[in-house]
Structures are given as structure tokens and as C-alpha cells.
Amino acid sequence: MIESYNNKENNITNPEQTDEEIRNEVTLRPEFFSDFIGQKDVIDNLNVYIAAAKQREEALDHVLLFGPPGLGKTTLAGIISKEMNTNIKVSSGPVIVRPGDLAGILTNFSNNDIFFIDEIHRINSVVEEYLYSAMEDFKIDIMIDQGPNARSVQLNLNRFTLVGATTRLGNLTAPMRDRFGVILHLDFYNFDELYKIILRSSKILNLKVTDNGAQEIARRSRGTPRIANRLLKRIRDFAQIENNGQINREVAMKSMERLGVDEYGLDNMDRKIIKVLVEKFNGGPVGLESMSVAISEDAKTIEEVYEPYLIKEGFLQRTSKGRIALDKSFNYLGLEKDGTEQTKIFN
């Protein structure tokens, strides 16, 4: 089995954005819908909504984007701003701590500006209450002074569009969800889309990538553009030192083996989850907290980062009783599943 490190900064297949990518990924981000590859239904609908809003000279309805990390929610927020010819202010749920923080942002908007809140499901309840009137009536009430001198002052806001992004739609309150006029789901990308994304990125980075090299990277990118671009950049290093800068299938395969990424796109933590589920818990069902303790990984990380892809690829399933391993997990480990018995296959 291939082994590799696993934390947010050095785990090559973690779809969450690293600090380095926050600083550098902007060069690979498409700026307009015409440059965006994949998510066709989402793009087609947004094009219609934006064209209609511009014709009416109105702000776009508030937009909620949800789906696994690394699929382009932040990129789409930037594109919406570009297509609407407006400014964008970027923030995240945990950063907006007090109503005063929110008021300071909202009162500086021009008409039709975009306010992007990443991880909007993590915004605190007090700030969320203030956001309701801002989204619905474009007004916000703030408290001036304290104690007996405290008084409420209502501020009128310029019309703006809130674009929220979340990996956990179910964690949003119903009142918050109901205030979004446009709710769009981003799904994993297919092989052809990832292949095209890798070719586009290699052109921007001025890399020599063969078709079969790009295909091999796409095959192991877990349906996620962020991972595809991350793999491309790391394989670039191996190719530069060991193959005169050219990325072909052989270089891609050898590089990803050294990076700990197997032919299914699984890394060490994925393999650990599968192995513990099958061998320690006899294929399940097992609760998330028990799994978290068994593999020494945060339950939220397992649920949001690793499980979506393992479920999509048919390795495991969530049930009301817990997680269960499917046949593909047993086959992956070289085990047979015969009722409750698992027998190791020896060559």
C-alpha cells in the first residue's frame, strides 16, 4: 500500500484550500463563464439570471452555492461579480463575529455589489439575525451606546447581492435558506471536464503535458478541480527535475505513486478509513464518532472531506445505523465478503 502524510497543508488530495493556494490559485481561476469548464446546468442558469438582472438594471437575487469543497464556489462568486460589472467583498462565516462587523461591510457597498460569504453555515446566530433584514429589506438596525442611553438606529443600504457558499446545506437555518432566491448545487466533475481543466491549467502555467499524462491526472483527481490543479503543480516538479519538464503518463503515474495517490485517487487517509471500517468494524455499521476515534481524525473532516468521494465511488454508504463498507471496499483490500465472514485472499 502507498503511504503519505495527511493534514490540510501537505495532503495532496484534501479538497480544502491550503494557505498557499489562497495566495497563488488566483492565476488559474477562470474570470468569466466562457472560461469555466463543467457545471453546465449551474452556468446556464446563472447566465440567464444575470442577463435578466442586467436588463432590469437590478441587483441579482441572493445566490446560495452548495456542494463539496474544491468545486468552484469561490470562483463562481468572482465570475458573478465580473459578469455583473460590480465590485465584490469576500468574507467567511467565522470571521464576521459581531453585528458591527457586518454593518461596517454592508454600509460600504455601492448599488448591485456582490457580498461573498464562504462557509456561511458557520455564521453565528446573532449576526444571522441582522443579516435577515439586510437581505430582505436592505436595511439594518444597529445599537448605539450601552445601558440606559442605548438606542437603535436604522441604516438604509444600497441594494446588494449576497452569494453564500457552504459544504453543509443542512446546517443552514430555514429562515436563512428561504432568503436566497437562487440555490445551486455543485457536483463532482466528470473525467472529460477534469481533463480539459488540466489542459487549460497547463497552458496557463506553460507546461508540456501529453494527452495521456493529462488523462492520468484527471483519472486520479477525485472529481475535484482543486485537486487536479494541485496534482499538476506537484507533478510539474518531478517532471522538471527528472524528465526535462515534460509530463507524460509514465511521469504522472510515478509521481502520483510517490505522492501517495493510487489509481482510484485515494490517499493514505482514504485507505485508512476503508481498512478500519472493514477490518476493525467488520464492515459496519459504525457511528461517525467511533470511526473518528479509531482513525484519529476529526469527525467533521471525515464527514465533509473524505466521505463524499468514498460514497460517490461506491466504497461506503451512510445509513441510519452508521457507515457500512460496500463490496468495492472489500475488493479494494483483497478481501472476500461472504455474509458476515471476510476471508483474506492469498496469491
C-alpha positions, 0 to 999 in steps of 0.5 A: 500500500502507498503511504503519505502524510495527511493534514490540510497543508501537505495532503495532496488530495484534501479538497480544502484550500491550503494557505498557499493556494489562497495566495497563488490559485488566483492565476488559474481561476477562470474570470468569466463563464466562457472560461469555466469548464463543467457545471453546465446546468449551474452556468446556464442558469446563472447566465440567464439570471444575470442577463435578466438582472442586467436588463432590469438594471437590478441587483441579482437575487441572493445566490446560495452555492452548495456542494463539496469543497474544491468545486468552484464556489469561490470562483463562481462568486468572482465570475458573478461579480465580473459578469455583473460589472460590480465590485465584490467583498469576500468574507467567511462565516467565522470571521464576521463575529459581531453585528458591527462587523457586518454593518461596517461591510454592508454600509460600504457597498455601492448599488448591485455589489456582490457580498461573498460569504464562504462557509456561511453555515458557520455564521453565528446566530446573532449576526444571522439575525441582522443579516435577515433584514439586510437581505430582505429589506436592505436595511439594518438596525444597529445599537448605539451606546450601552445601558440606559442611553442605548438606542437603535438606529436604522441604516438604509443600504444600497441594494446588494447581492449576497452569494453564500457558499457552504459544504453543509446545506443542512446546517443552514437555518430555514429562515436563512435558506428561504432568503436566497432566491437562487440555490445551486448545487455543485457536483463532482466533475466528470473525467472529460471536464477534469481533463480539459481543466488540466489542459487549460491549467497547463497552458496557463502555467506553460507546461508540456503535458501529453494527452495521456499524462493529462488523462492520468491526472484527471483519472486520479483527481477525485472529481475535484478541480482543486485537486487536479490543479494541485496534482499538476503543480506537484507533478510539474516538479518531478517532471522538471527535475527528472524528465526535462519538464515534460509530463507524460503518463509514465511521469504522472503515474510515478509521481502520483505513486510517490505522492501517495495517490493510487489509481482510484485517487485515494490517499493514505487517509482514504485507505485508512478509513476503508481498512478500519471500517472493514477490518476493525468494524467488520464492515459496519455499521459504525457511528461517525464518532467511533470511526473518528476515534479509531482513525484519529481524525476529526469527525467533521473532516471525515464527514465533509472531506473524505466521505463524499468521494468514498460514497460517490465511488461506491466504497461506503454508504451512510445509513441510519445505523452508521457507515457500512463498507460496500463490496468495492471496499472489500475488493479494494483490500483483497478481501472476500465478503461472504455474509458476515465472514471476510476471508483474506485472499492469498496469491 
